[in-house]
Amino acid sequence: MQRYKIKIEYDGTPFVGWQFQKNGPSIQEVLQKAIFNFSKEKVVITGAGRTDSGVHALAQVAH
């Protein structure tokens, strides 16, 4: 299995944080759906750290 490092920037205002949660959209959920829509492959994104609700990122790393 290949692993790719991604560095992402986002405005976290509309999100419940990094990790998938049932009470609203998360960064992890949105990224996984976007990758699936592009590649038709189901992936699980692992972030180098987590953010709370409404927190922004300038260079968050994930794989």
Backbone as JSON Lines, residues from 0, in Angstrom:
{"i":0,"aa":"M","n":[0.83,-1.17,0.0],"ca":[0.0,0.0,0.0],"c":[0.89,1.25,0.0]}
{"i":1,"aa":"Q","n":[0.61,2.14,-0.93],"ca":[1.36,3.39,-0.97],"c":[0.76,4.38,0.01]}
{"i":2,"aa":"R","n":[1.61,5.23,0.54],"ca":[1.17,6.26,1.46],"c":[1.63,7.61,0.92]}
{"i":3,"aa":"Y","n":[0.76,8.58,0.95],"ca":[1.07,9.91,0.45],"c":[0.93,10.92,1.58]}
{"i":4,"aa":"K","n":[1.88,11.82,1.66],"ca":[1.82,12.91,2.62],"c":[1.1,14.07,1.95]}
{"i":5,"aa":"I","n":[0.13,14.65,2.66],"ca":[-0.53,15.84,2.15],"c":[-0.42,16.94,3.2]}
{"i":6,"aa":"K","n":[-0.31,18.15,2.73],"ca":[-0.28,19.32,3.61],"c":[-1.49,20.16,3.23]}
{"i":7,"aa":"I","n":[-2.37,20.41,4.2],"ca":[-3.63,21.07,3.88],"c":[-3.82,22.36,4.67]}
{"i":8,"aa":"E","n":[-4.59,23.23,4.07],"ca":[-4.95,24.51,4.67],"c":[-6.46,24.62,4.6]}
{"i":9,"aa":"Y","n":[-7.09,25.06,5.69],"ca":[-8.54,25.19,5.66],"c":[-9.03,26.2,6.69]}
{"i":10,"aa":"D","n":[-10.22,26.7,6.41],"ca":[-10.96,27.54,7.34],"c":[-11.89,26.59,8.09]}
{"i":11,"aa":"G","n":[-11.67,26.4,9.35],"ca":[-12.41,25.42,10.13],"c":[-13.75,25.89,10.67]}
{"i":12,"aa":"T","n":[-14.17,27.1,10.32],"ca":[-15.4,27.66,10.87],"c":[-16.61,26.72,10.77]}
{"i":13,"aa":"P","n":[-16.88,26.11,9.61],"ca":[-18.1,25.28,9.51],"c":[-17.92,23.83,9.97]}
{"i":14,"aa":"F","n":[-16.76,23.49,10.51],"ca":[-16.47,22.09,10.84],"c":[-16.46,21.82,12.34]}
{"i":15,"aa":"V","n":[-16.72,20.56,12.7],"ca":[-16.73,20.14,14.11],"c":[-15.34,19.75,14.6]}
{"i":16,"aa":"G","n":[-14.34,19.91,13.76],"ca":[-12.97,19.55,14.11],"c":[-12.39,18.62,13.06]}
{"i":17,"aa":"W","n":[-11.22,18.06,13.35],"ca":[-10.55,17.17,12.4],"c":[-11.24,15.83,12.3]}
{"i":18,"aa":"Q","n":[-11.45,15.17,13.42],"ca":[-11.89,13.78,13.45],"c":[-13.38,13.63,13.16]}
{"i":19,"aa":"F","n":[-13.72,12.56,12.43],"ca":[-15.11,12.26,12.1],"c":[-15.98,12.24,13.35]}
{"i":20,"aa":"Q","n":[-17.13,12.92,13.28],"ca":[-18.1,12.94,14.37],"c":[-19.5,12.89,13.78]}
{"i":21,"aa":"K","n":[-20.43,12.39,14.55],"ca":[-21.81,12.25,14.09],"c":[-22.59,13.57,14.12]}
{"i":22,"aa":"N","n":[-22.1,14.55,14.87],"ca":[-22.87,15.78,15.07],"c":[-22.57,16.89,14.07]}
{"i":23,"aa":"G","n":[-21.84,16.59,13.0],"ca":[-21.57,17.6,11.99],"c":[-20.41,17.22,11.11]}
{"i":24,"aa":"P","n":[-20.13,18.03,10.08],"ca":[-19.05,17.71,9.14],"c":[-17.67,17.93,9.75]}
{"i":25,"aa":"S","n":[-16.76,17.02,9.46],"ca":[-15.38,17.14,9.93],"c":[-14.44,17.28,8.74]}
{"i":26,"aa":"I","n":[-13.25,17.76,8.99],"ca":[-12.24,17.89,7.94],"c":[-11.91,16.51,7.38]}
{"i":27,"aa":"Q","n":[-11.7,15.54,8.25],"ca":[-11.38,14.17,7.83],"c":[-12.46,13.62,6.9]}
{"i":28,"aa":"E","n":[-13.7,13.79,7.27],"ca":[-14.83,13.29,6.48],"c":[-14.86,13.94,5.09]}
{"i":29,"aa":"V","n":[-14.7,15.25,5.04],"ca":[-14.75,15.98,3.77],"c":[-13.6,15.56,2.86]}
{"i":30,"aa":"L","n":[-12.4,15.41,3.42],"ca":[-11.25,14.97,2.62],"c":[-11.44,13.56,2.07]}
{"i":31,"aa":"Q","n":[-11.91,12.66,2.92],"ca":[-12.11,11.28,2.48],"c":[-13.15,11.21,1.37]}
{"i":32,"aa":"K","n":[-14.22,11.98,1.48],"ca":[-15.25,12.0,0.43],"c":[-14.69,12.59,-0.86]}
{"i":33,"aa":"A","n":[-13.89,13.65,-0.75],"ca":[-13.3,14.27,-1.94],"c":[-12.36,13.31,-2.66]}
{"i":34,"aa":"I","n":[-11.55,12.59,-1.9],"ca":[-10.62,11.63,-2.51],"c":[-11.41,10.5,-3.17]}
{"i":35,"aa":"F","n":[-12.47,10.04,-2.53],"ca":[-13.3,8.99,-3.12],"c":[-13.94,9.48,-4.42]}
{"i":36,"aa":"N","n":[-14.47,10.7,-4.41],"ca":[-15.1,11.24,-5.62],"c":[-14.12,11.35,-6.77]}
{"i":37,"aa":"F","n":[-12.86,11.62,-6.45],"ca":[-11.83,11.76,-7.47],"c":[-11.3,10.4,-7.95]}
{"i":38,"aa":"S","n":[-11.02,9.51,-7.01],"ca":[-10.31,8.27,-7.34],"c":[-11.18,7.02,-7.32]}
{"i":39,"aa":"K","n":[-12.37,7.1,-6.73],"ca":[-13.27,5.95,-6.54],"c":[-12.65,4.9,-5.62]}
{"i":40,"aa":"E","n":[-11.69,5.32,-4.79],"ca":[-11.08,4.43,-3.8],"c":[-11.44,4.93,-2.41]}
{"i":41,"aa":"K","n":[-11.85,4.01,-1.55],"ca":[-12.17,4.36,-0.17],"c":[-10.86,4.44,0.61]}
{"i":42,"aa":"V","n":[-10.61,5.57,1.24],"ca":[-9.38,5.77,2.01],"c":[-9.72,6.27,3.41]}
{"i":43,"aa":"V","n":[-8.79,6.07,4.32],"ca":[-8.9,6.64,5.66],"c":[-7.72,7.58,5.83]}
{"i":44,"aa":"I","n":[-8.01,8.84,6.06],"ca":[-6.98,9.86,6.24],"c":[-6.61,9.91,7.72]}
{"i":45,"aa":"T","n":[-5.31,9.93,8.0],"ca":[-4.82,10.06,9.37],"c":[-4.1,11.39,9.5]}
{"i":46,"aa":"G","n":[-4.56,12.23,10.4],"ca":[-3.94,13.53,10.6],"c":[-2.8,13.47,11.6]}
{"i":47,"aa":"A","n":[-1.83,14.36,11.43],"ca":[-0.7,14.42,12.35],"c":[-1.13,15.03,13.69]}
{"i":48,"aa":"G","n":[-2.28,15.64,13.71],"ca":[-2.82,16.22,14.94],"c":[-4.31,16.43,14.74]}
{"i":49,"aa":"R","n":[-4.99,16.79,15.8],"ca":[-6.42,17.03,15.71],"c":[-6.71,18.49,16.02]}
{"i":50,"aa":"T","n":[-7.8,18.99,15.47],"ca":[-8.23,20.34,15.8],"c":[-9.63,20.29,16.4]}
{"i":51,"aa":"D","n":[-9.95,21.3,17.15],"ca":[-11.28,21.41,17.74],"c":[-12.21,22.1,16.76]}
{"i":52,"aa":"S","n":[-13.45,22.18,17.13],"ca":[-14.47,22.83,16.32],"c":[-14.08,24.28,16.03]}
{"i":53,"aa":"G","n":[-14.19,24.67,14.76],"ca":[-13.94,26.05,14.36],"c":[-12.49,26.45,14.22]}
{"i":54,"aa":"V","n":[-11.55,25.54,14.43],"ca":[-10.13,25.87,14.36],"c":[-9.64,25.79,12.92]}
{"i":55,"aa":"H","n":[-8.81,26.76,12.52],"ca":[-8.27,26.81,11.16],"c":[-6.88,26.17,11.12]}
{"i":56,"aa":"A","n":[-6.42,25.85,9.9],"ca":[-5.08,25.29,9.73],"c":[-4.41,25.93,8.53]}
{"i":57,"aa":"L","n":[-3.1,26.16,8.65],"ca":[-2.32,26.69,7.53],"c":[-1.44,25.63,6.89]}
{"i":58,"aa":"A","n":[-1.03,24.62,7.64],"ca":[-0.15,23.59,7.09],"c":[-0.28,22.3,7.89]}
{"i":59,"aa":"Q","n":[-1.5,21.78,7.99],"ca":[-1.7,20.52,8.72],"c":[-1.26,19.37,7.82]}
{"i":60,"aa":"V","n":[-0.55,18.43,8.4],"ca":[-0.03,17.28,7.65],"c":[-0.9,16.06,7.94]}
{"i":61,"aa":"A","n":[-1.14,15.29,6.89],"ca":[-1.91,14.05,7.02],"c":[-1.36,13.04,6.02]}
{"i":62,"aa":"H","n":[-1.74,11.78,6.22],"ca":[-1.39,10.74,5.24],"c":[-2.55,9.79,5.12]}
